[in-house]
Amino acid sequence: MKNVRTSGTVVIEKDQSKRNYLQLAESSTGKDLNAGLFKK
């Protein structure tokens, strides 16, 4: 399967003032996959 990660740390941006609120933080595993809760 492509674009599947089975290890790593997922970090969600919780600062409401940031543009990527509730998306993967820059330091999160999977950020390079453009994964997130509300991705267009």
N, CA, C and O atoms as a GROMACS GRO file, in nm:
protein
  160
    1MET      N    1   0.084  -0.119   0.000
    1MET     CA    2   0.000   0.000   0.000
    1MET      C    3   0.088   0.124   0.000
    1MET      O    4   0.192   0.127   0.064
    2LYS      N    5   0.044   0.226  -0.071
    2LYS     CA    6   0.118   0.352  -0.074
    2LYS      C    7   0.066   0.446   0.034
    2LYS      O    8  -0.050   0.437   0.075
    3ASN      N    9   0.152   0.533   0.079
    3ASN     CA   10   0.116   0.639   0.174
    3ASN      C   11   0.056   0.587   0.304
    3ASN      O   12  -0.038   0.645   0.356
    4VAL      N   13   0.111   0.478   0.354
    4VAL     CA   14   0.066   0.421   0.482
    4VAL      C   15   0.182   0.424   0.579
    4VAL      O   16   0.292   0.378   0.548
    5ARG      N   17   0.158   0.478   0.697
    5ARG     CA   18   0.259   0.481   0.804
    5ARG      C   19   0.206   0.400   0.920
    5ARG      O   20   0.093   0.418   0.964
    6THR      N   21   0.288   0.310   0.971
    6THR     CA   22   0.246   0.228   1.084
    6THR      C   23   0.322   0.261   1.212
    6THR      O   24   0.298   0.200   1.316
    7SER      N   25   0.413   0.356   1.204
    7SER     CA   26   0.486   0.397   1.324
    7SER      C   27   0.513   0.547   1.316
    7SER      O   28   0.503   0.608   1.210
    8GLY      N   29   0.546   0.604   1.430
    8GLY     CA   30   0.573   0.747   1.435
    8GLY      C   31   0.482   0.815   1.535
    8GLY      O   32   0.399   0.751   1.600
    9THR      N   33   0.499   0.944   1.547
    9THR     CA   34   0.422   1.023   1.642
    9THR      C   35   0.335   1.124   1.568
    9THR      O   36   0.384   1.203   1.487
   10VAL      N   37   0.206   1.120   1.596
   10VAL     CA   38   0.113   1.215   1.535
   10VAL      C   39   0.091   1.330   1.633
   10VAL      O   40   0.057   1.307   1.749
   11VAL      N   41   0.112   1.452   1.586
   11VAL     CA   42   0.096   1.571   1.668
   11VAL      C   43  -0.006   1.661   1.600
   11VAL      O   44   0.012   1.699   1.485
   12ILE      N   45  -0.113   1.694   1.672
   12ILE     CA   46  -0.218   1.782   1.619
   12ILE      C   47  -0.196   1.924   1.669
   12ILE      O   48  -0.170   1.945   1.788
   13GLU      N   49  -0.205   2.021   1.579
   13GLU     CA   50  -0.191   2.162   1.616
   13GLU      C   51  -0.315   2.205   1.694
   13GLU      O   52  -0.426   2.200   1.641
   14LYS      N   53  -0.296   2.247   1.817
   14LYS     CA   54  -0.408   2.283   1.904
   14LYS      C   55  -0.421   2.434   1.927
   14LYS      O   56  -0.513   2.479   1.995
   15ASP      N   57  -0.329   2.511   1.872
   15ASP     CA   58  -0.332   2.657   1.886
   15ASP      C   59  -0.432   2.714   1.785
   15ASP      O   60  -0.406   2.712   1.665
   16GLN      N   61  -0.545   2.766   1.834
   16GLN     CA   62  -0.652   2.814   1.747
   16GLN      C   63  -0.611   2.934   1.663
   16GLN      O   64  -0.676   2.964   1.562
   17SER      N   65  -0.506   3.004   1.702
   17SER     CA   66  -0.463   3.121   1.626
   17SER      C   67  -0.382   3.083   1.502
   17SER      O   68  -0.355   3.169   1.418
   18LYS      N   69  -0.343   2.958   1.490
   18LYS     CA   70  -0.262   2.915   1.376
   18LYS      C   71  -0.350   2.868   1.262
   18LYS      O   72  -0.459   2.817   1.283
   19ARG      N   73  -0.301   2.887   1.141
   19ARG     CA   74  -0.376   2.853   1.020
   19ARG      C   75  -0.407   2.704   1.013
   19ARG      O   76  -0.514   2.667   0.965
   20ASN      N   77  -0.317   2.619   1.059
   20ASN     CA   78  -0.337   2.475   1.050
   20ASN      C   79  -0.395   2.415   1.178
   20ASN      O   80  -0.360   2.303   1.215
   21TYR      N   81  -0.482   2.488   1.244
   21TYR     CA   82  -0.549   2.442   1.366
   21TYR      C   83  -0.620   2.310   1.337
   21TYR      O   84  -0.693   2.297   1.238
   22LEU      N   85  -0.600   2.213   1.422
   22LEU     CA   86  -0.656   2.077   1.413
   22LEU      C   87  -0.602   1.997   1.295
   22LEU      O   88  -0.660   1.894   1.258
   23GLN      N   89  -0.493   2.042   1.236
   23GLN     CA   90  -0.424   1.966   1.132
   23GLN      C   91  -0.295   1.911   1.192
   23GLN      O   92  -0.262   1.942   1.307
   24LEU      N   93  -0.223   1.832   1.117
   24LEU     CA   94  -0.096   1.780   1.166
   24LEU      C   95   0.004   1.894   1.183
   24LEU      O   96   0.018   1.979   1.096
   25ALA      N   97   0.072   1.892   1.296
   25ALA     CA   98   0.176   1.992   1.323
   25ALA      C   99   0.296   1.965   1.233
   25ALA      O  100   0.312   1.854   1.182
   26GLU      N  101   0.380   2.065   1.214
   26GLU     CA  102   0.497   2.052   1.128
   26GLU      C  103   0.588   1.938   1.171
   26GLU      O  104   0.653   1.876   1.087
   27SER      N  105   0.592   1.908   1.300
   27SER     CA  106   0.681   1.803   1.351
   27SER      C  107   0.618   1.665   1.347
   27SER      O  108   0.682   1.567   1.388
   28SER      N  109   0.496   1.654   1.300
   28SER     CA  110   0.422   1.528   1.303
   28SER      C  111   0.463   1.434   1.191
   28SER      O  112   0.493   1.476   1.079
   29THR      N  113   0.463   1.305   1.222
   29THR     CA  114   0.480   1.204   1.120
   29THR      C  115   0.360   1.208   1.028
   29THR      O  116   0.246   1.218   1.075
   30GLY      N  117   0.382   1.201   0.899
   30GLY     CA  118   0.273   1.204   0.802
   30GLY      C  119   0.246   1.341   0.744
   30GLY      O  120   0.165   1.353   0.653
   31LYS      N  121   0.311   1.443   0.795
   31LYS     CA  122   0.291   1.578   0.742
   31LYS      C  123   0.323   1.583   0.593
   31LYS      O  124   0.257   1.654   0.517
   32ASP      N  125   0.424   1.509   0.551
   32ASP     CA  126   0.462   1.507   0.411
   32ASP      C  127   0.358   1.437   0.322
   32ASP      O  128   0.365   1.448   0.199
   33LEU      N  129   0.263   1.366   0.383
   33LEU     CA  130   0.157   1.300   0.308
   33LEU      C  131   0.036   1.390   0.288
   33LEU      O  132  -0.061   1.351   0.222
   34ASN      N  133   0.041   1.510   0.346
   34ASN     CA  134  -0.072   1.604   0.342
   34ASN      C  135  -0.197   1.544   0.408
   34ASN      O  136  -0.309   1.567   0.363
   35ALA      N  137  -0.176   1.470   0.512
   35ALA     CA  138  -0.287   1.410   0.586
   35ALA      C  139  -0.342   1.512   0.683
   35ALA      O  140  -0.269   1.602   0.727
   36GLY      N  141  -0.468   1.501   0.717
   36GLY     CA  142  -0.530   1.592   0.813
   36GLY      C  143  -0.676   1.563   0.827
   36GLY      O  144  -0.730   1.476   0.759
   37LEU      N  145  -0.741   1.634   0.916
   37LEU     CA  146  -0.882   1.614   0.942
   37LEU      C  147  -0.973   1.679   0.837
   37LEU      O  148  -1.078   1.625   0.803
   38PHE      N  149  -0.931   1.795   0.787
   38PHE     CA  150  -1.017   1.873   0.698
   38PHE      C  151  -0.939   1.916   0.574
   38PHE      O  152  -0.931   2.035   0.546
   39LYS      N  153  -0.884   1.825   0.502
   39LYS     CA  154  -0.803   1.858   0.386
   39LYS      C  155  -0.890   1.868   0.262
   39LYS      O  156  -0.971   1.778   0.237
   40LYS      N  157  -0.877   1.975   0.184
   40LYS     CA  158  -0.955   1.993   0.060
   40LYS      C  159  -0.884   1.926  -0.055
   40LYS      O  160  -0.933   1.930  -0.168
   0.00000   0.00000   0.00000
